Amino acid sequence: MKTYLIPVDFSETSVHAAEFAAQLSKQTAVEHLVLLHSYHVSIYESVLPTPDMIIPSEEEIDEHTRKKLNQLESIRTKLHKLVRENVTIHIRISRSTLVRAIIETVSKENVDLVILGSNGTNSDDISHVGSNVVNISKLSPVPVIVVPPACHYELIKKVVMACDFQKVKDTIPLESLKKLLSRHDVELLVVNVDPSDKLRHANPEQLAEKTALYKMLKEYHPKYYYNSSADVINGIIKFADNHHSQLVIALPHKYSFFQSLLHTSVSQGLTLQSAVPVLLLK
């Protein structure tokens, strides 16, 4: 993965995600970080007065843009102290809406990974980016990492991937995971999620051997586990925390126990006390 995109709205949440991306560069082969700020002025705002009878002029909009570019420049200066040597940091301003700006920038800059800061459940710092984690995660054509506000970057040595072994019948997009973590050996912990608890006494690895999943993951030499927590989300997050993992992988929705989250709240579901970042593969 050569290029990471980090949407920034200047909240602590989004700046925290940018710092995470900078530190992640030391473990990956990334070459470029792109800091994107979206500032959308609707046509109605351009032609209709506000309650104060003020219509923003193009000059005022340009001045606002210059201020935001200066803020982005300040963040870039800070990140230069955190990134791996020779990683370049670009700043971009878009007048499109946030989600559209991200999708357009992914295409224009050949982005491989989007890194988002999540608001969390108890955060007072309500970020516009964090509030749109669900839509961005759904619509992004490339993998997304959701970074909880309490997460402190650690070298990624253990990764948890949770899914229903029986539902993984086709190829899963492990190439993006391989690219992301190509610079270091990572221990992969694969967890079979079964809230019905029908397989309580089954051996997880023997269960996996009977599925397509086993062959797909063989080169990663994973360890297999079983989880029957009725509260699936908290169960997996707790598992990751107990095993001192630095990342949780969510497969595309048709394979993933996270499929219901994308219809409710990724932000709330993924930012509990364990503070483990989540990689949403595509």
Residue, then its C-alpha position, 0 to 999 in steps of 0.5 A: m500500500k503506497t498511499y493513505l488518505i486521512p480526512v481531517d476536520f481539525s477535531e482532536t479525533s481526526v488529528h489523532a487518526a492522522e498521527f496514527a497513520a504517520q506512526l503506521s508508516k514505520q511498519t508499512a511500505v506506504e510512500h504518501l500520506v494525503l491529508l484531506h479537508s472537505y469544505h462544502v458550500s451548497i448552492y443554496e448557501s451561495v445564493l440564499p442569505t443566512p438568518d443573519m442576512i449574510i451571503p458568503s462571497e467567493e472572496e470570503i470562501d477563498e479566505h476560509t480556504r486559505k485558513k484551512l490550508n494553513q491549519l493543514e500545513s501546521i498538522r503536516t509539520k507535526l506529522h513530519k516528526l512522526v513518519r518514516e523517513n522519505v514518506t511524503i505528506h500532501i495536503r488537499i482541500s475539496r469543495s465537495t461534500l465529505v463522502r464525495a470528496i473522499i471517493e474523488t480523492v481515492s480515485k485521483e490520488n490512487v489511494d490504497l487505504v483510508i484512515l478515519g478517526s472515530n468519535g467513540t461512545n464517550s467522546d466530547d470531541i464530536s468530529h464531522v468525520g467521526s460522525n460519518v464513519v458508517n457512510i464512509s466505510k460503506l462507500s469507500p472503494v478501498p480498505v478503511i481503518v477506524v481509529p478509536p479516540a483512546c487508541h495509542y499506536e503500538l507496533i502491530k504484532k497480533v491481528v484478530m480476524a473474526c468471522d463465521f467459518q462456514k460462511v466463507k466460501d469465496t476468496i476473501p480480500l487478504e491481498s490488501l492485508k498482506k500489503l498493509l503488513s508486508r514489512h513485518d511478521v504478524e501473528l494472525l488469530v482467527v476467531n469463529v463467531d457463533p452466538s448460538d453456541k452450537l459448536r461449543h465442544a468443537n476444536p476450532e482448527q479442526l472446524a476450520e480445516k473443513t472450510a475454504l477459509y483454512k486453505m486461504l489463510k494457510e500461508y499466514h499460519p494462523k491460530y484458530y479460536y472459538n467465540s460464542s459471546a451473545d454480545v458479538i461485538n463486545g465479545i470480539i473486542k474483549f477477545a482482542d484486548n485479552h490477547h493483546s492484539q493491536l488490530v481487529i480485521a472485519l471482512p466484507h459484510k457478506y463474510s463478517f460479523f460486523q455486517s449489522l454494524l454498517h446498518t447501525s453504528v460502527s463508531q459506537g460498536l468499535t470504540l469501546q474500552s479496549a480501544v482496538p483499531v479496526l481494519l475493514l477489508k474490501 
